[in-house]
Amino acid sequence: MKSRQVPDATHASNMSSDEASRSPLAGELMDLYVAMIVVIPLAFLLKSLWPS
């Protein structure tokens, strides 16, 4: 029977606070930017097609 090594908690704390605060938000900000690039032109297109 093989035993598994449990990783130390000290390895997770090796990241600086700047890296830890930036990395989770990087993906969310990119999603926000992509959504803005898609939604804003779509809104203008739909507004131009709407009868006055």
C-alpha positions as CSV (number, residue, x, y, z in Angstrom):
1,M,0.0,0.0,0.0
2,K,1.4,3.4,-1.0
3,S,1.1,6.4,1.2
4,R,0.7,9.9,-0.2
5,Q,2.7,12.9,0.9
6,V,0.7,15.8,2.1
7,P,2.0,19.1,0.7
8,D,3.2,21.6,3.3
9,A,1.2,24.7,3.9
10,T,4.4,26.8,3.7
11,H,4.6,26.2,-0.1
12,A,1.2,28.0,-0.6
13,S,2.4,31.0,1.3
14,N,5.5,31.5,-0.9
15,M,3.6,33.8,-3.2
16,S,3.8,37.5,-2.4
17,S,0.7,39.3,-1.5
18,D,0.8,41.2,-4.8
19,E,0.8,38.0,-6.8
20,A,-1.9,36.5,-4.6
21,S,-4.2,39.5,-5.0
22,R,-3.6,39.9,-8.7
23,S,-3.9,36.4,-10.1
24,P,-7.6,35.7,-9.1
25,L,-8.7,39.0,-10.5
26,A,-6.8,38.7,-13.8
27,G,-9.2,36.2,-15.3
28,E,-12.3,38.0,-14.1
29,L,-11.0,41.3,-15.5
30,M,-10.3,39.7,-18.8
31,D,-13.8,38.2,-18.9
32,L,-15.2,41.7,-18.2
33,Y,-13.2,43.3,-21.0
34,V,-14.3,40.6,-23.5
35,A,-17.9,41.0,-22.4
36,M,-17.6,44.8,-22.9
37,I,-16.1,44.3,-26.4
38,V,-19.0,42.0,-27.4
39,V,-21.9,43.7,-25.6
40,I,-21.3,47.3,-26.5
41,P,-21.2,46.9,-30.3
42,L,-24.1,44.5,-30.1
43,A,-26.1,47.2,-28.2
44,F,-25.3,49.8,-30.8
45,L,-26.3,47.4,-33.6
46,L,-29.6,46.6,-32.0
47,K,-30.3,50.3,-31.3
48,S,-29.7,51.1,-35.0
49,L,-32.1,48.4,-36.1
50,W,-34.8,49.5,-33.7
51,P,-37.5,51.6,-35.4
52,S,-37.7,55.2,-34.2
